[in-house]
């Protein structure tokens, strides 16, 4: 009897592990859409468990127009838009753990970085910055983030 139980134990453990993994993977997803009227096929943010994924945000105002004045004002507006999406989902900039910055021109990096470091709290999240061949709406910057609740 004891040997029979020992042989079944790995099978039972495997079943329970698979069951718990299925539960973890089937977390409910909550969409955050601040501008559903624009009709684009994506959400501004998705919450899965304690993580929020914020879609790339451009430096636009509430009317959807790019902030004037170049990369600095566009960067500030993009980060403001990210803040709005985060807050709508119950998150904050302090919850951001990863940032991806897309620049239309990598030469704008120093000015973007100057604005970026005044907005994101310490410790600064991990970040990647790349030059994209082109951005939607002729934007100079687009920023996407991942945030995790503590």
Secondary structure as the mmCIF struct_conf table of DSSP 4:
data_model
#
loop_
_struct_conf.conf_type_id
_struct_conf.id
_struct_conf.beg_label_comp_id
_struct_conf.beg_label_asym_id
_struct_conf.beg_label_seq_id
_struct_conf.end_label_comp_id
_struct_conf.end_label_asym_id
_struct_conf.end_label_seq_id
HELX_RH_AL_P HELX_RH_AL_P1 UNK A 2 UNK A 25
TURN_TY1_P TURN_TY1_P1 UNK A 26 UNK A 26
STRN STRN1 UNK A 29 UNK A 32
BEND BEND1 UNK A 34 UNK A 34
HELX_RH_3T_P HELX_RH_3T_P1 UNK A 36 UNK A 38
BEND BEND2 UNK A 41 UNK A 42
BEND BEND3 UNK A 44 UNK A 44
STRN STRN2 UNK A 45 UNK A 48
TURN_TY1_P TURN_TY1_P2 UNK A 49 UNK A 50
STRN STRN3 UNK A 51 UNK A 58
BEND BEND4 UNK A 59 UNK A 59
STRN STRN4 UNK A 60 UNK A 60
TURN_TY1_P TURN_TY1_P3 UNK A 62 UNK A 63
BEND BEND5 UNK A 64 UNK A 64
HELX_LH_PP_P HELX_LH_PP_P1 UNK A 65 UNK A 65
STRN STRN5 UNK A 66 UNK A 66
HELX_LH_PP_P HELX_LH_PP_P2 UNK A 67 UNK A 67
BEND BEND6 UNK A 68 UNK A 70
HELX_RH_AL_P HELX_RH_AL_P2 UNK A 71 UNK A 88
TURN_TY1_P TURN_TY1_P4 UNK A 89 UNK A 90
HELX_RH_3T_P HELX_RH_3T_P2 UNK A 93 UNK A 95
STRN STRN6 UNK A 96 UNK A 103
BEND BEND7 UNK A 104 UNK A 104
HELX_RH_3T_P HELX_RH_3T_P3 UNK A 106 UNK A 108
HELX_RH_AL_P HELX_RH_AL_P3 UNK A 109 UNK A 119
BEND BEND8 UNK A 120 UNK A 120
HELX_LH_PP_P HELX_LH_PP_P3 UNK A 121 UNK A 121
BEND BEND9 UNK A 122 UNK A 123
HELX_LH_PP_P HELX_LH_PP_P4 UNK A 124 UNK A 125
STRN STRN7 UNK A 126 UNK A 131
BEND BEND10 UNK A 133 UNK A 133
HELX_RH_3T_P HELX_RH_3T_P4 UNK A 136 UNK A 138
BEND BEND11 UNK A 140 UNK A 140
STRN STRN8 UNK A 141 UNK A 148
#
